[in-house]
Amino acid sequence: MPNQSNQQPSKVELVQSIFSRIARYYDRMNDLISFQRHKAWRAFTMKQMAVFPGAQVLDVAAGTGDWTVALAKAAGAEGRVVGLDFCREMLDVAKEKVSREGVGRQTSLVLGDAMELPYSQNTFDFATIGFALRNVKDYRQVLREMTRVVKPGGLVVSLELSKPTWEPFRTVYYFYFYKVMPFVARLLVGEGAPAYQYLPNSLTHFPGAEELAQVFREVGLEEVRFWRFSGGVAALHIGRKPKGVASEADAAPSRAADVEK
């Protein structure tokens, strides 16, 4: 009997295939998914992070580079911002934005794996991930890796879709998210739209805001805070790497190779 596991794409392969197909439409779809609120959420996040001039920042699963560009502007010409993603097509879009926004001097775009970040421990002041943690194979491992590569006292930051807490709104939102949004996506995107049947499903087994805060603590972060946005459809989590104390993640250096774009 043939091995069925060899006939089905892994989650990594599936997600990579999806995002390679929708890269050029991703920004429009982000507006659709978030009711165009993602920019305000990110602005609030940047205020809480207080990125300083000269900061060293890693943007994990950078996608089309919106957050990477914002981080690069905050870090300034003396800073260093790395936008890492495993989808070359998404990075192609990000490259255009970096050039258009004039932040190429301090910005590098890297093709790499969030599960095995190609950097030494204690390298960055901030590590961020936006609207991607629910799509990775193992979100705990990604958070461990982000914790490993930030300096003691540095911040690990996740901005992600979440689960509404108010029951009447949750029912309406889930109907929109699972039924209406894929249909509208098909009208806007066409061929790539079936991918958006997967994206709503990615939220089903992802932890809620309080559960994710606990995961932040379990990977070794302290001073963990979180905020819910727009009735709970998104959440921001921030945790700080302890000073002078080795985290769980520090014991597992990455074996990944760095591929500069």
Sequence and secondary structure as in RCSB ss.txt:
>XXXX:A:sequence
MPNQSNQQPSKVELVQSIFSRIARYYDRMNDLISFQRHKAWRAFTMKQMAVFPGAQVLDVAAGTGDWTVALAKAA
GAEGRVVGLDFCREMLDVAKEKVSREGVGRQTSLVLGDAMELPYSQNTFDFATIGFALRNVKDYRQVLREMTRVV
KPGGLVVSLELSKPTWEPFRTVYYFYFYKVMPFVARLLVGEGAPAYQYLPNSLTHFPGAEELAQVFREVGLEEVR
FWRFSGGVAALHIGRKPKGVASEADAAPSRAADVEK
>XXXX:A:secstr
   GGGTS  HHHHHHHHHHHHGGGHHHHHHHHHTT HHHHHHHHHHHHT  TT EEEEET TTSHHHHHHHHHH
 TTSEEEEEES HHHHHHHHHHHHHTT GGGEEEEE  TTS SS TT EEEEEEES GGGSS HHHHHHHHHHHE
EEEEEEEEEEE    SHHHHHHHHHIIIIIHHHHHHHHHGGGTTHHHHHHHTTTTS  HHHHHHHHHHTT EEEE
EEEEGGGTEEEEEEE  TTS  GGGGS      EE 
